[in-house]
Amino acid sequence: MIFEILITLLLLSISISLYRFLKGPTLSDRVVAFDVMGIMSISLLLILALYFQRVVYVDIALVLGLIGFLGSTIFGRFVERGI
């Protein structure tokens, strides 16, 4: 019961962040929304790993976290240079 509630809330927060990503007035708003979607997706994968008792979801969440970190770093370099 608790897993279903958590999954529903995470999907709701991902959809709200997706709206901000699509309608964000500035590039920074879109990047923050994309980062939030990444964090919520990692959380969703970890909860699904517990629910289905699959270790492979933890590995996927780890890779997604690394890709999200690299994306945030690249965006910071992009803004710093003013390109």
N, C-alpha and C positions, 0 to 999 in steps of 0.2 A: 504494500500500500504506500509506504513512504517513498519507494523508488519511483513509482508512477507520478507522485506529486512533484518530486524533485525534477524528473525529466520534463514534465509539463512546464514548470517554472523556468527551467533553463531554455527550453524551446521558445517560450514567450519572451525572455530577455534577449535571445538571439534575434528574434523577429523585430523587436523594438530597435535593436542596434542596427539591423539591416535597413530599417526605415531611415535612421539617422545617416547611415552610410550613403544611401541613395539621394537623400534630400539635403544633406549637409551644406550649409552656405559656404563654408571655406574648406580648403584642403586639409587643414589641421583637424577639423571636426570629423572629416571622413576617415582620417588615419586613426584617430582615437576610437571611433566606432568600429573600425576594422580590428583594432587591437582588442577591444572588448569582446567582439565576436570570437576572436581566437581564444581568449581566456575562457569564455563560456563554452566553447567547443571542447577545449581540453577538459573542463569540468564534466561535461556531458559524457565524454569518452571514458573518464575515470569512473563515473557512476555506472555506466553501462558495463565496464569491466567487472565491477562488483556484482552487478545484477546477473550477468550471464556467466560469471566466474571464468572469464577469458583473460589471460595475461597479455595477449597480443594487442588488446586495446590500450594497455598501459604503454606499450612500445610506440604505438601510433600517436598517443598523446604527447609523449616525450619528443618525437620528431616534429610534431605540430608546434610545440613550444619553442623549439630551436628555430624553426622557420619564422615564427612570429617575432622572436627576438632579433633575428637578422633583418627582417623587414622594418622594424622600428629603428634599428641602427642605420640602415640605408636611408630611411626617410630623414633622420636627424642630419646626416651628412648632406643630403639634398637641400635641406632648408639652410644649413650653415653656409653652403657655397652660394646660395641665392640663384641657382640655375633655373 
